[in-house]
Structures are given as C-alpha cells and as structure tokens.
C-alpha cells in the first residue's frame, strides 16, 4: 500500500518535496515511479527509481528540476521538486512494481497511491 503526501500550493519558482510511504517488508525490491495528471490531460510519467537507487529516469519536463530518491530503511521515496512552474500543477501519484528495471509506463505499475495535489501559482 502506498501513501503519497507533501503536495500543496506554491508560487512559481518555489519547491516542494513529495513523499511516497509504503507498507510491506519487500518495499526495497520495488521500482517506484511518480506520475502526474493535470485536469483534462492524460497521466504522464515524471520520474522513477529502482530498488537500489542505481537507476533513475526522468521525464524531459522534470530533468534538472526534480530529483527522485529513496530511503529503503524508511520505506519511503521522495520527489524533490525545485523551480516549479504553473504547468507542473497536477495530482501526483506514486506507483510501485516489483522489478529490477526502471519503469516509465503507467500500465506496467501494479500498485498505486491515492495522489497528492500540487498547485503552482504564477
């Protein structure tokens, strides 16, 4: 089970750190991904990290501004978002899949959190 948190309202240029807390003893075996969905748009990939943190992947829109990391001892994955833009406004979801690979497509994830709202004002 996944629980996303950390969303909120921030001005453009500001920062937020999202957290994805997971329950279960096998959390460290999962690749975790962040996705987002803006009103009227399809869900899109943001970032992903493998269980060992060796591999990460970012959407072009996130590169250079967002950083994904994880703390397996705390069963938590983080998404540090800096230099936020109004177009980053969306509901952000974390998802998990037991795999050694970095996964960027939503269809490949089997477990989803409930989402946290991020709103960036201009």
C-alpha positions, 0 to 999 in steps of 0.5 A, a space after each residue: 500500500 502506498 501513501 503519497 503526501 507533501 503536495 500543496 500550493 506554491 508560487 512559481 519558482 518555489 519547491 516542494 518535496 513529495 513523499 511516497 510511504 509504503 507498507 510491506 517488508 519487500 518495499 526495497 525490491 520495488 521500482 517506484 515511479 511518480 506520475 502526474 495528471 493535470 485536469 483534462 490531460 492524460 497521466 504522464 510519467 515524471 520520474 522513477 527509481 529502482 530498488 537500489 537507487 542505481 537507476 533513475 529516469 526522468 521525464 524531459 519536463 522534470 530533468 534538472 528540476 526534480 530529483 527522485 530518491 529513496 530511503 529503503 530503511 524508511 520505506 519511503 521515496 521522495 520527489 524533490 521538486 525545485 523551480 516549479 512552474 504553473 504547468 507542473 500543477 497536477 495530482 501526483 501519484 506514486 506507483 510501485 512494481 516489483 522489478 529490477 528495471 526502471 519503469 516509465 509506463 503507467 500500465 506496467 505499475 501494479 500498485 498505486 497511491 491515492 495522489 497528492 495535489 500540487 498547485 503552482 501559482 504564477 
